[in-house]
Amino acid sequence: MEIAIVLVVLAIIFVTQTVKVVPQQHAWVVERLGKYNGTLTPGLSFVLPFIDRIAQKHILKEIPLDIPSQICITRDNTQLQVDGILYFQVTDAMRASYGSSNYVVAITQLAQTSLRSVIGKLELDKTFEERDIINAQVVQAIDEAALNWGVKVLRYEIKDLTPPKEILHAMQRQITAEREKRALIAASEGRRQEQINIATGEREAFIARSEGEKQAAINNSQGEAAAITAVAEATAAAIERIAAAIRQPGGSDAVQLKVAEKAVEAYSRVAANANTTLVVPSNMTEVSALITSAMKMIKVS
């Protein structure tokens, strides 16, 4: 009975030492008598019991690694506290086992030294503007060294950049001054545009008024010219009719009669004025002579 129990225990130990089940996204390094023998991939695998052993178990997933905060000095001699996070992945289990005694510590130290080197080449203002460039340069520097460790550095991200309090206060004052400057410029541009708009409006209004006055003067002059023309044409037509009437039989007598009537009417208006002394010709033939002279003028014309 005791022998059976011992055999069962030995069988269980044999099976556990022989059969290995590797989880997904894992890689197990197998050593045979202290020497690297192979890498077990995910799934069911078999090894020699008591001869082969699992030396290292690696996770092939992407691993985030928090990089401790450190003080970096910029190109313009400003202290800057920087902390970040690094993402890496084991790509070669054998190199990860034998390329470095502790690749996590090696990556951490290399990330810190690379970051200090990159920050030292930049001025303080550039460190805030060029985070992507800093991240890319750190990844490139680490990735070149991590190839021998069987590790692939995927990306590096800066979590925080903290300058000294004095620098923060100075930056805040600078930002406030810059905003006030932009506000003043915007206000002056608004006033300038307002003055331009007012001047443009006044100029357009003046042009419109002058155009209206010009058109009004043109219209008035055209109206006066048309009136003068109409009066002249009417006068000419009247004269032509009078001349034609005079040339008719009895026209001359009618003119003499009209002239005599006008002369009598003129004498009547003069006599009607109390302040006027009327001198009547002693010889009425003088009036007849006056009428005869007027008729001669009409005939001549």
ABEGO torsion letter per residue (X at the ends): XAAAAAAAAAAAAAAAAABBBBBBGBBBBBBBGGBBAEBBBBEBBBBBBGABBBABBBBABBBBBBBBBBBBBBAAGBBBBBBBBBBBBBABAAAAAAABABAAAAAAAAAAAAAAAAAAABBAAAAAAAAAAAAAAAAAAAAAAAAAAGBBBABBBBABBBBBAAAAAAAAAAAAAAAAAAAAAAAAAAAAAAAAAAAAAAAAAAAAAAAAAAAAAAAAAAAAAAAAAAAAAAAAAAAAAAAAAAABBGAAAAAAAAAAAAAAAAAAAAAABAABBBBBBABAAAAAAAAAAAAAAAAAX
